[in-house]
């Protein structure tokens, strides 16, 4: 992949724009002795809705659009995402597939730097890796990364420290909440990957999920953002494939197909001892998914929204 057209390069252009608007977006650019660039979007600064949308677009490597529009839950607008290259945008970049643990620091890492690291088995399936002088990533964590963490990430991404650009926000922040909920399409595509659906048949994608209230406790914030997609996520995919494939796999795609469906995610997380990765991986998918088959002209919808669940669980009634 030519670094000038690669995912990290595309994301870096958005990072530069964000740096120029940091004060306006209520974010802070932190100088590091490592020369890496770190942008605080919600730890020691307030952040904003627009900062969250920038995070989401950077996660997508600018291969998708992110917007807010009115929803059906009081005070909870919908986060709308669309992409003309959804597999690259959502799986090669946005998916938080890098479980970053360095000494006592833990974060869920996403963004195109994952394609530079490329140690996840998913990249063999995608047949995609990047070599670049720039690596751009987003960290969902409880704390800002230390200099040790920055150096370790740069080394693993094979870039000089000054070529590393990290943006960080806790789930308990406005920007952090928004960027997680902007993953409705990503969850659908990853679920399809787990079901061994041919990702090459996916042409375009569109998804929405409601933005929940920002929780002050991390477990509740993680719960709210996941529930937004599990019970309120609505995804449409345009595909070219055999009808028999959709008939067989379609019913398994919605979150309701999982054994863990039906409880608030915060309860599931507590039951799993706080270990996100102990929860049934097949749960992580939108509430409803529609396939428009460009090969046959037929459409299929599986699952259903459960907005009353969210309204009650989020204290909106």
N, C-alpha and C positions, 0 to 999 in steps of 0.2 A: 504494500500500500504506500503510495506516494505521501510523505508526511504533510505536504501542502494541502492535500485533499482528505487526509485522514480525520478520524473522529476527534482526536485530541486537538488538532489544529482548528477544526470547526468550533469546538467548545471554547478554546482559548480566546477566540474573537469575542465571544459573549462575556467571558471573564474580564477582558480588557474594558468592555463597555460597563460592566458592573463596577469595576474599580473606579472609573471616571465618575460614576454616579453614587458612590458609596454613601456619602453624607445624605443625599436625597433619599436613598433606600434604607437609611438607618442601619447601615452595616459598617464594620470597622476593618480596615486593611492593617494587619499586624506585621510589623517588621520582625523577621527572625534572623538570628545570627547565622543560620544555615544558608541564608539567601533565598530560601523557598518563600513563596507568597502564600499567606494564610488569610482568609476572609472570614471574620466572625459574623454570622447572620442571625445570632439569637442567644449567645451565651452572656456576654457582657454588654450587649446592645439590644435594642428593641426589635430590630428587623421590621418587616412590613409584608403586606400581601404581595406587592410587586417583587420584593426580594425573593419570596417563595416561588413566584412564577419564573424568575431568572434561574433559580436553583433547578427547577424542573426542566427548563429548556436546556440548561447546561448538561444535566443528567442525560438528556436525549441527544446530546451533541448537535443541537440545532437542526435535527432531522424531524422535528415535530413542532406543532403549535400548541400553546397552552393559554387558556382563557378562563374567565369567570362568567357565568351566566346564571339567571335566576333558577332556583330549584323549587321543589314542592315541600320542603321542610322549613319551618319558620326560622329565619336567621342563618340558614345554611345554604349558601350559593353552591352551584355545581362547579367542580373543576373539570374543564373540558380539554381533552387531549386528542390530537389527530396526527397521523404520520403517513407519509407516502413511502417510507422505507422502515416499516415498523420492526422488522427483525433486527436490523442493525441498531436502530434507535433504542429499542426497548431491551433487547437481550444482550447485544454486544456492548451496550453502554449503560442504560438506566438500571438494570437489575442489580440489586444489592447482593451480589454473589460472593463478594470477598469478605470473609469473616476475619477482620483485621485484629490481630492480638499481638502486641509488642510489649513485653514485660508485663506491667499491670494495666496497660491501656487497651481498651476494647472498643471497636467501632464497626458498624455495618458500612462498608465502603461501596460506593457505586460511581458511575461516570466512566468516561472513556479510558481512564488510566488502567482500568481492569484489562483492556485489550493490549496494553503495553506489558502488564504483568503476565497475563494470559496463562495462569496456572490452573484455572478452573477447567474441568473436563468439557464444559459447555463450548469452549472455543475450538475444540477439535470437531465438534458437531457443526459449528458455524463455519469452520475452515477460515477463521479470521484472526489475525494478530496484527499488531502495529509496532513499528520501530520509529521512534520519534525523539526529538530533543526536548519535547514538551509533554508533560503528563498532567491531566486535569481530573480531579476527583472530588466527590462529595462525601463527607463523613456524617453519619447519624450516630451521635455519641452523647455521653453524659458530661464530658469535659473536652476542652480544647486539646489538641495534640501537643506534645512536648517536642523539643528540638530532636531528641532521640528518635521519636516516631517519624518526624519529617524526613530525617536522613535515611531511616530504614525503608520508608515508602519510595523515596527517590531511587535508592539502590535496587529495590525489587522491580521498579519500572524501567530501570536501565536509562535513567536521565540524570543529568547533573542537578544538584540541589536547586540551583537558580531556575531550572526548567520545570520545577514542580509547583503547581497551583492547586491549593486545596481550599474548599469552602466547607464550613462546618456549621451545623445547627442542631440543637437538641430537639427531640420530638415535642417537648414542652414549650416550644416557641411557635410563633405564628408562621414564620417561613418554613420551619421544620415540619409542622403539621401539613402545610399545603403541599410541599414537595413529595411527601409520602402518599398523600391522597391522589396525586397526579400519576399514579402507577396502575390505574385500572386496566389499561391495555397491556402493560407489562405482565400483570398477573395472569391475564388470559393466555398470553403467548407462552409464558413459562409453564403453565398448566398443560397446554397443548404439547409442549416439548416433553414433559414428563409422561404424557400419554403416547409418545412416539409419533405424533402427527408430523407430516412432512412440512417443515417450516418454509420451504421454497415455494409452496403453493399460496402463501399469504401475500396479497398484493398491497392492500391499504387497510388502515385501521382507524377507528374512532371510539372514544370512550368517555364516560362521565362518572363522577362519584361526588357525593355531597361533602362539603367542608365542615367537619365537626367543630364544636367548641374546643378551645385550646385548654388542655388539662394541665394542672400544675404538678401532678405526680407522674413520674415516667411511665409506670405500668398502665395507668389510666390513659395517658397520651398514646402509647402504643396500642392499647385496646381500642380507643376511639378511631384512630386512623385505619386500623385494619378492619374494624366493623363497617366503616364507611364503604369499603370495597366489597366485603363479604355479603353485606345486606343491602347496599345501595349502589353498587357498581353496575354499570350498564355498558356493554361493549359490543360494537359491530365490526365484523371483519369481512372484507371482500377477498374471496379465495377462488382458486381454480383447482378443483379436485373431483374425484368420483363421489356420487351421491352416497354410495354404500359406506364410505369413510365417515361422512358426517352423521349418517344414521347410527353408526356403531359408537363413535366417540362423543358425539354431541351431548348425550345425557350425562356423561361423566365430567363435563367441563365446569358447570356452575359449582359454586361453593357448597350448595346444598347436597352435592353428591358425596361429601366427606363425612366420615363418622363423627368428626368434631363439630359439625355445624349445629347451631341452635343455641349455644351459650355465648354470652359476651366474651370477646377475645381476652379481656383482662382476666377473666376467671380461668380460661384455658391456660394463660400464661402462668398464673399462680399455681395451677394444678401441675404444670410442667416444671415447677421449681424455678421459674424465671428464665428457663432455657428456651429461647425462641425456636430453636432447631429441634426440639423434642415434640413439637406439635405436628400433627399429620400434615405433611407437605402438600397433599392434595386438597387441603382446605383453602390454600391461597389462590383464589380465583374470584372473578366477579359474580355478583348475584345472578345476573342474566347475560346471556351472550346470543347474538344473532349472526348467522353466517349468510352472506349473499354469495351464491355460487355463480361466478361469471362463466363457468363452463357449461352450466345447464340452464341458468336463468331462474333457478329455484332458491327459496329462502327458508331458513330453519331457525327457530328460536328455542332456547333451552333455559330453564330456570325462571325465577321471578324475583322482583324486588320485594323487600320487606321493610318498608319505610316506617310502619308502626313500631317495629322493634327498635329502630334507631331513635324515633321520637321519644319513646319511653326511656331507653337506656341513656340518652343524652340529656334527659330532664327538660325536654321541650314542651311537655304537657303537665 
